[in-house]
């Protein structure tokens, strides 16, 4: 693991988050941590299915394992932002 590799991944996640936030208008924040948990749970289940299917040689129709992992990272970052916002409002 090298800093350059990590930076490439995190820079990509930041770009995705900004684009999706623009498309969805900040909807990922609307339901707070509970909504964030649901989004993460859906992605974790999706990840599990993708890995299990990959082990069986089944290709996904749409979202790849890489895309799903990026979404999981994105929702984790959103969760941290929600926590920061909640602590700043106290």
N, C-alpha and C positions, 0 to 999 in steps of 0.2 A: 504494500500500500504506500502510495506516494502522494504528497500534497497536490501535485499537478493533476493526478487522476481524480482526487477528491474534489478539487476546484472545478474541474470539467463537469462532474456530475452535479455539484451544487449549483453551478451557474446555469445548467440546463433546467434544473428544478425551479430556480427563480424565474426564468423566462416562461416556463409553463404556467407557474402560479400567476404571474402577471397577466398573461394572455387569457387564462381561464377566468380570472377575476374580472377582467374587462368584458368577457362574454356573458358571465353569470351575474354581474353586478353585485358582487360581494355576498351572494346567497349562502356561501359556505359559513358565514359568520352569524346568520340570522337566528339559528337555534342554539347558539352557544356550544358549550362542551358536550351536551347531550347529543346534539345534532352531529357534531364532529365525531363523537364516538360511533354513531351509526354509520357515517361515511367510512370511517376506518374499518369497522367490522365488515361492511360489505366488501371492501377491497381485500381484506384478509381472507375472507371466504373465496373471493375470486382468485386470489393468489394460490390458495390451497388447490382449487379445482384445476388451475392451469398447470401446476406442478404435477399433480396426479395424472392429468392427461398427457403431459409431456413424457412422463415415465412410461406411458402406454404407447407413445409414438403418435398421439393425436395432436394435430396442429389447431391452434385457436382460429376462429373465424374473424375475430375483430382485434381485441386488445391483447397485446403480447405480455409475457412475463415482465419484460423490461418496463413497459408502460404502466403495468399494475404496481410495480415496486416504486416507480416515480410518483404515482398517485398516492401511495402509502406515505412516502416521504413528505409530499406536499400537504396531506392532511395532518401529519404530525406537526409540521411547521405552523399550519393554521391553528392547531390546538394550542401551541405555545403563544401565538399572537393573541388568541382569545384569553388565555390566562393573564398575559401582560395587560390587556385592556381591562379585564376585571379587577386586577390588583391596582391599576391606576385610577379606577373609578371608586375605590373605597376610601 
